[in-house]
């Protein structure tokens, strides 16, 4: 059974550290995803599979939210530029979707691995 509290806390840790990690682009976000997955796996406990699952969910949630924020920012920028900007941002939507999926996969996988470590430490 999924411990949603552990997933949410892991997501919040990853989000807060990701914002702080903007000072070190790339490395800060990777470290944030690892920390969030570790916290989710540690809080959930219950073995390596449970840690993997909870870390995966925490990382996926962070990736989905991050992708949505990028999409909204590009959409608002397109609306501000009028009809031509709307057409350009609509065409860029496919690329934004691909980027959001890639971000979600990377964040989910690194958080899942860290969740396994967190579950192993908690045992």
SEDO-237670 format. One line per field, with one value per atom (N, C-alpha, C): atom name; x, y, z. Coordinates in nm, 3 decimals, always signed. Each point is the difference from the previous one (the first is absolute). Layout:
name <- (CA|...);
c1 <- (X|...);
c2 <- (Y|...);
c3 <- (Z|...);
END
This chain:
name <- (N|CA|C|N|CA|C|N|CA|C|N|CA|C|N|CA|C|N|CA|C|N|CA|C|N|CA|C|N|CA|C|N|CA|C|N|CA|C|N|CA|C|N|CA|C|N|CA|C|N|CA|C|N|CA|C|N|CA|C|N|CA|C|N|CA|C|N|CA|C|N|CA|C|N|CA|C|N|CA|C|N|CA|C|N|CA|C|N|CA|C|N|CA|C|N|CA|C|N|CA|C|N|CA|C|N|CA|C|N|CA|C|N|CA|C|N|CA|C|N|CA|C|N|CA|C|N|CA|C|N|CA|C|N|CA|C|N|CA|C|N|CA|C|N|CA|C|N|CA|C|N|CA|C|N|CA|C|N|CA|C|N|CA|C|N|CA|C|N|CA|C|N|CA|C|N|CA|C|N|CA|C|N|CA|C|N|CA|C|N|CA|C|N|CA|C|N|CA|C|N|CA|C|N|CA|C|N|CA|C|N|CA|C|N|CA|C|N|CA|C|N|CA|C|N|CA|C|N|CA|C|N|CA|C|N|CA|C|N|CA|C|N|CA|C|N|CA|C|N|CA|C|N|CA|C|N|CA|C|N|CA|C|N|CA|C|N|CA|C|N|CA|C|N|CA|C|N|CA|C|N|CA|C|N|CA|C|N|CA|C|N|CA|C|N|CA|C|N|CA|C|N|CA|C|N|CA|C|N|CA|C|N|CA|C|N|CA|C|N|CA|C|N|CA|C|N|CA|C|N|CA|C|N|CA|C|N|CA|C|N|CA|C|N|CA|C|N|CA|C|N|CA|C|N|CA|C|N|CA|C|N|CA|C|N|CA|C|N|CA|C|N|CA|C|N|CA|C|N|CA|C|N|CA|C|N|CA|C|N|CA|C|N|CA|C|N|CA|C|N|CA|C|N|CA|C|N|CA|C|N|CA|C|N|CA|C|N|CA|C|N|CA|C|N|CA|C|N|CA|C);
c1 <- (+0.084|-0.084|+0.089|-0.040|+0.079|-0.017|+0.111|+0.002|+0.010|-0.114|-0.003|+0.067|+0.004|+0.070|+0.148|+0.058|+0.141|+0.026|-0.090|+0.014|-0.006|-0.096|-0.016|+0.120|+0.048|+0.116|+0.123|+0.019|+0.111|-0.010|-0.122|-0.023|+0.034|-0.043|+0.026|+0.151|+0.068|+0.145|+0.069|-0.040|+0.060|-0.030|-0.120|-0.037|+0.078|+0.004|+0.070|+0.149|+0.061|+0.142|+0.026|-0.095|+0.014|+0.000|-0.082|-0.002|+0.130|+0.046|+0.127|+0.115|-0.015|+0.104|+0.013|-0.086|+0.013|+0.132|+0.062|+0.131|+0.107|-0.021|+0.091|-0.079|-0.024|-0.085|+0.048|-0.098|+0.031|+0.029|+0.112|+0.038|-0.101|-0.049|-0.097|-0.129|-0.046|-0.123|+0.020|+0.115|+0.028|+0.006|+0.069|+0.010|-0.138|-0.083|-0.134|-0.084|+0.007|-0.075|+0.046|+0.131|+0.054|-0.045|+0.004|-0.041|-0.149|-0.082|-0.144|-0.034|+0.064|-0.024|+0.047|+0.115|+0.051|-0.098|-0.050|-0.094|-0.128|-0.051|-0.123|+0.023|+0.112|+0.029|+0.024|+0.068|+0.029|-0.130|-0.086|-0.126|-0.092|-0.002|-0.090|+0.049|+0.133|+0.055|-0.057|-0.009|-0.068|+0.077|+0.126|+0.079|+0.042|+0.083|+0.057|-0.104|-0.094|-0.106|-0.087|-0.031|-0.079|+0.077|+0.129|+0.082|+0.008|+0.016|+0.003|-0.130|-0.113|-0.131|-0.023|+0.028|-0.027|+0.096|+0.125|+0.093|-0.041|-0.046|-0.047|-0.118|-0.096|-0.116|+0.038|+0.088|+0.042|+0.071|+0.089|+0.072|-0.090|-0.093|-0.093|-0.088|-0.048|-0.085|+0.077|+0.125|+0.083|+0.024|+0.024|+0.022|-0.124|-0.114|-0.125|-0.030|+0.015|-0.025|+0.099|+0.126|+0.101|-0.032|-0.040|-0.036|-0.121|-0.099|-0.118|+0.036|+0.090|+0.041|+0.071|+0.085|+0.067|-0.103|-0.097|-0.104|-0.084|-0.037|-0.079|+0.081|+0.128|+0.083|+0.010|+0.019|+0.009|-0.135|-0.108|-0.134|-0.032|+0.035|-0.024|+0.086|+0.124|+0.086|-0.058|-0.054|-0.061|-0.123|-0.082|-0.118|+0.038|+0.109|+0.043|+0.047|+0.042|+0.049|-0.109|-0.123|-0.111|-0.019|-0.071|-0.032|+0.123|+0.099|+0.121|+0.070|+0.007|+0.060|-0.078|-0.133|-0.083|+0.029|+0.018|+0.031|+0.138|+0.095|+0.136|+0.000|-0.068|-0.001|-0.079|-0.101|-0.072|+0.088|+0.079|+0.093|+0.109|+0.041|+0.103|-0.055|-0.132|-0.063|+0.045|+0.025|+0.045|+0.138|+0.087|+0.133|-0.006|-0.089|-0.016|-0.052|-0.093|-0.052|+0.112|+0.083|+0.112|+0.098|+0.027|+0.089|-0.058|-0.130|-0.065|+0.006|-0.020|+0.008|+0.142|+0.099|+0.139|+0.037|-0.043|+0.028|-0.065|-0.124|-0.071|+0.071|+0.045|+0.069|+0.130|+0.078|+0.129|-0.022|-0.091|-0.027|-0.057|-0.087|-0.061|+0.103|+0.087|+0.097|+0.105|+0.050|+0.099|-0.062|-0.124|-0.068|-0.032|-0.031|-0.028|+0.124|+0.115|+0.125|+0.030|-0.018|+0.022|-0.102|-0.122|-0.101|+0.040|+0.063|+0.049|+0.106|+0.090|+0.103|-0.065|-0.099|-0.069|-0.071|-0.063|-0.068|+0.101|+0.116|+0.103|+0.056|+0.014|+0.053|-0.101|-0.129|-0.102|-0.022|+0.044|-0.024|+0.095);
c2 <- (-0.118|+0.118|+0.125|+0.098|+0.122|+0.091|+0.044|+0.096|+0.139|+0.064|+0.128|+0.112|-0.016|+0.101|-0.002|-0.119|-0.012|+0.055|-0.027|+0.051|+0.152|+0.056|+0.145|+0.068|-0.056|+0.059|-0.008|-0.114|-0.013|+0.101|+0.020|+0.099|+0.141|+0.034|+0.134|+0.020|-0.102|+0.010|+0.023|-0.078|+0.015|+0.138|+0.050|+0.130|+0.112|-0.002|+0.107|-0.003|-0.119|-0.008|+0.031|-0.029|+0.034|+0.149|+0.072|+0.145|+0.058|-0.050|+0.044|-0.040|-0.117|-0.052|+0.074|+0.097|+0.079|+0.076|+0.016|+0.066|-0.086|-0.131|-0.094|-0.075|+0.059|-0.064|-0.141|-0.089|-0.139|-0.079|+0.029|-0.073|+0.021|+0.122|+0.030|-0.079|-0.014|-0.074|-0.150|-0.049|-0.143|-0.032|+0.084|-0.021|+0.010|+0.091|+0.015|-0.125|-0.054|-0.122|-0.118|-0.010|-0.108|+0.014|+0.122|+0.023|-0.028|+0.045|-0.024|-0.147|-0.073|-0.144|-0.073|+0.042|-0.061|+0.019|+0.123|+0.029|-0.082|-0.008|-0.078|-0.147|-0.057|-0.140|-0.025|+0.092|-0.015|+0.004|+0.097|+0.012|-0.119|-0.050|-0.110|-0.131|-0.021|-0.124|-0.121|-0.113|-0.116|-0.079|+0.023|-0.078|+0.081|-0.065|+0.068|+0.034|-0.092|+0.026|+0.119|+0.009|+0.113|+0.131|-0.004|+0.121|+0.043|-0.098|+0.030|+0.066|-0.058|+0.051|+0.141|+0.024|+0.131|+0.107|-0.037|+0.093|+0.032|-0.103|+0.019|+0.096|-0.018|+0.089|+0.143|+0.017|+0.135|+0.070|-0.071|+0.059|+0.028|-0.090|+0.021|+0.121|+0.014|+0.114|+0.130|+0.002|+0.119|+0.029|-0.103|+0.018|+0.049|-0.053|+0.042|+0.146|+0.037|+0.139|+0.093|-0.039|+0.082|+0.017|-0.108|+0.007|+0.089|-0.009|+0.086|+0.147|+0.029|+0.140|+0.055|-0.082|+0.044|+0.023|-0.090|+0.015|+0.125|+0.029|+0.120|+0.126|+0.000|+0.118|+0.027|-0.104|+0.019|+0.041|-0.056|+0.038|+0.145|+0.047|+0.140|+0.092|-0.040|+0.081|+0.007|-0.110|-0.002|+0.089|-0.001|+0.086|+0.147|+0.031|+0.140|+0.053|-0.089|+0.043|+0.004|-0.024|+0.010|-0.127|+0.012|-0.119|-0.073|+0.074|-0.065|-0.074|+0.062|-0.065|-0.122|+0.007|-0.116|-0.117|+0.030|-0.106|-0.059|+0.086|-0.048|-0.085|+0.046|-0.077|-0.129|+0.001|-0.125|-0.102|+0.048|-0.089|-0.050|+0.086|-0.040|-0.095|-0.012|-0.087|-0.144|-0.048|-0.139|-0.016|+0.094|-0.005|+0.013|+0.083|+0.018|-0.129|-0.066|-0.128|-0.103|-0.007|-0.095|+0.032|+0.128|+0.041|-0.037|+0.023|-0.034|-0.149|-0.081|-0.146|-0.041|+0.058|-0.033|+0.040|+0.119|+0.045|-0.094|-0.039|-0.090|-0.134|-0.055|-0.129|+0.006|+0.104|+0.012|+0.018|+0.089|+0.024|-0.124|-0.072|-0.120|-0.109|-0.023|-0.108|+0.029|+0.123|+0.030|-0.003|+0.045|-0.003|-0.144|-0.086|-0.140|-0.069|+0.026|-0.059|+0.051|+0.129|+0.056|-0.053|-0.029|-0.058|-0.139|-0.078|-0.131|+0.014|+0.097|+0.024|+0.044|+0.090|+0.045|-0.113|-0.089|-0.115|-0.095|-0.017|-0.088|+0.057|+0.132|+0.064|-0.010|+0.011|-0.002|-0.139|-0.104|-0.138|-0.040);
c3 <- (+0.000|+0.000|+0.000|-0.073|-0.015|+0.120|+0.055|+0.109|-0.063|-0.019|-0.071|+0.078|+0.131|+0.081|-0.034|-0.011|-0.035|-0.140|-0.093|-0.137|-0.001|+0.073|+0.003|+0.065|+0.110|+0.068|-0.090|-0.068|-0.094|-0.114|-0.050|-0.105|+0.048|+0.121|+0.054|+0.020|+0.052|+0.018|-0.134|-0.101|-0.133|-0.059|+0.020|-0.054|+0.067|+0.132|+0.073|-0.033|+0.003|-0.032|-0.147|-0.088|-0.141|-0.022|+0.076|-0.010|+0.053|+0.115|+0.056|-0.093|-0.063|-0.089|-0.131|-0.025|-0.123|-0.003|+0.116|+0.005|-0.068|-0.003|-0.067|-0.106|-0.116|-0.101|-0.034|-0.011|-0.032|+0.126|+0.066|+0.120|+0.112|+0.015|+0.106|-0.017|-0.123|-0.025|+0.018|-0.041|+0.019|+0.149|+0.076|+0.144|+0.066|-0.048|+0.055|-0.024|-0.121|-0.031|+0.084|+0.019|+0.083|+0.146|+0.052|+0.139|+0.018|-0.094|+0.011|-0.006|-0.089|-0.010|+0.125|+0.054|+0.122|+0.115|+0.016|+0.108|-0.016|-0.122|-0.023|+0.031|-0.045|+0.029|+0.146|+0.067|+0.143|+0.081|-0.032|+0.075|-0.024|-0.123|-0.032|+0.060|+0.000|+0.053|-0.074|+0.066|-0.055|-0.104|-0.018|-0.095|-0.121|-0.082|-0.115|-0.106|-0.023|-0.098|+0.038|+0.128|+0.048|-0.014|+0.032|-0.016|-0.145|-0.090|-0.144|-0.043|+0.041|-0.041|+0.051|+0.128|+0.057|-0.054|-0.022|-0.063|-0.142|-0.073|-0.137|-0.005|+0.089|+0.002|+0.036|+0.099|+0.039|-0.115|-0.068|-0.113|-0.118|-0.027|-0.111|+0.023|+0.121|+0.032|-0.020|+0.043|-0.020|-0.146|-0.079|-0.144|-0.071|+0.037|-0.064|+0.032|+0.127|+0.039|-0.070|-0.006|-0.069|-0.147|-0.066|-0.142|-0.023|+0.089|-0.013|+0.016|+0.093|+0.019|-0.123|-0.061|-0.123|-0.110|-0.013|-0.101|+0.020|+0.124|+0.028|-0.031|+0.036|-0.027|-0.149|-0.081|-0.145|-0.057|+0.052|-0.046|+0.029|+0.119|+0.036|-0.087|-0.023|-0.087|-0.141|-0.049|-0.132|-0.008|+0.104|+0.002|+0.004|+0.068|+0.008|-0.135|-0.089|-0.131|-0.107|+0.040|-0.095|-0.082|-0.113|-0.080|-0.054|-0.042|-0.051|+0.114|+0.116|+0.116|+0.042|-0.013|+0.032|-0.092|-0.128|-0.097|+0.027|+0.034|+0.028|+0.127|+0.105|+0.124|-0.016|-0.086|-0.028|-0.070|-0.095|-0.070|+0.094|+0.092|+0.096|+0.106|+0.006|+0.099|-0.008|-0.120|-0.016|+0.063|-0.022|+0.060|+0.152|+0.047|+0.144|+0.062|-0.066|+0.050|+0.008|-0.103|+0.000|+0.112|+0.021|+0.108|+0.136|+0.019|+0.127|+0.026|-0.103|+0.017|+0.036|-0.066|+0.030|+0.143|+0.042|+0.136|+0.101|-0.026|+0.091|+0.011|-0.112|+0.003|+0.077|-0.024|+0.069|+0.150|+0.037|+0.142|+0.066|-0.069|+0.058|+0.022|-0.098|+0.013|+0.107|+0.005|+0.102|+0.140|+0.012|+0.128|+0.043|-0.097|+0.031|+0.055|-0.060|+0.048|+0.142|+0.021|+0.133|+0.100|-0.046|+0.087|+0.048|-0.087|+0.039|+0.110|-0.017|+0.102|+0.131|-0.008|+0.121|+0.071|-0.075|+0.062|+0.063|-0.064|+0.056|+0.130|+0.005|+0.122|+0.113|-0.031|+0.104|+0.057|-0.072|+0.048|+0.109);
END
